[in-house]
Amino acid sequence: MIVVLFGPPGSGKGTQAARIAALTGMVHVSTGDMLRAEVARGSDLGREAQPIMQSGALVPDELMVRIIERRLAEADAAEHGVLLDGFPRTLPQAAALDAMLTRNHQAVGRVVYLEVAEGVVRERILRRAATEGRSDDTATAFVERMRVYQRDTAPILEHYRASGVLVDQVDGSPPIDEVTEQIRALLAGPAAPDAGRAAPSSPAASTRS
């Protein structure tokens, strides 16, 4: 199964994907981690991506599609299923992912949407900047990242709902363990056609504090 873990910056996608992967054996595929590793290595890809990431903008779709397609072709992804964290982030990426999976007789099976108010995610991101020193976690970058999220990323929820993909909404504000249990229970349960399709019709509005 291919699961897209979806939410605004700072909603806990990376944390929850890692925890769910550890509990279920699914493969956690984080585009952010992959890109930051390239930056740390000083590769050509890292040098190309670093200023884009620091500004809060999105890495070009063509580049992200190539990274994800290569990763999904690896044996562990095919065997254990995948949690996609940070991809797709634009409608063209979602369409490219759909086309890529169709070519391989696959499809996104589920979307888990972490809903967290903007004020909460801003506080989380600035706290993370202080403790982890991530260069893309500044107050200025956060404003741009939220603007890009509302414009380019939030509409993906409606894309999946219109495509008939099950969209489960999870409150991402409680303590980490509680959120993990919500997601684990959803993924362990049956994927009925209309079950859990609670994502708001206007996802951009749901992130306002």
Secondary structure as UniProt FT lines:
FT   STRAND          2..6
FT   TURN            9..10
FT   HELIX           13..24
FT   STRAND          27..30
FT   HELIX           31..41
FT   HELIX           44..55
FT   HELIX           61..72
FT   HELIX           75..80
FT   STRAND          82..85
FT   HELIX           91..103
FT   TURN            104..105
FT   STRAND          108..115
FT   HELIX           118..132
FT   TURN            135..136
FT   HELIX           139..148
FT   HELIX           149..153
FT   TURN            154..155
FT   HELIX           156..162
FT   TURN            163..164
FT   STRAND          166..171
FT   HELIX           176..188
FT   TURN            193..196
FT   HELIX           203..207
//
